[in-house]
Amino acid sequence: GGGARRRVHVIITGKGPTKAHYEALIAKAGLEAVQIRTAWLAAEDYPLLLGAADLGVSLHYSSSGLDLPMKVVDMFGCGLPVLSMEYACISELVTHNKTGILFADARGLAQHTFDLVRRFPGDQEKLERMRGAIVAESKKWEDEWRQCALPLFRALLPSP
């Protein structure tokens, strides 16, 4: 006794058809050290929430294995490391143990979450390292244009 208990605050965004079902499961879970809230945010508020967060989680799974979750792009745009469900092409966006952590199932998500928050807020070394990698790897539109699109246009257009 006597010591202050650390709490993990989780905010789940979205308004899908199973939201009420999961809110009921959360209410029955009896979690003491974890506080979970759900929210539907206006577009202008979403980056503010991400910017205030320490860690993002993406449960997106592509049935085709070809699409990438824009929510992870949003998280990276705010410098937010991400725990992401692993599937065929996600490594094109999330570099495991560099810009985020990939997991295959609920057990992996739980273990990685625990590993990242168990000494929080004191030890944030891994989160800080991932934040630094996200910033270092962020690409500016103009740089991408010069590197990718401009050479194609120059090849297609006649020289003056």
Buried (B, 14 or more C-beta within 10 A) or exposed (E): EEEEEEEBEBEBBEEEEEEEEBBEEBEEEEEEEEEBEBEEBEEEEBBEBBEEBBBBBBBBEBEEEEEBBEBBEBBBEBBBBBBBBBBEEBEEBBBEEBBBBBBEEEEBBEEBBEEBBEEEEEEBEBBEBBBBBBEEEEEEEEEEEEEEEEEEEEEEEEEE
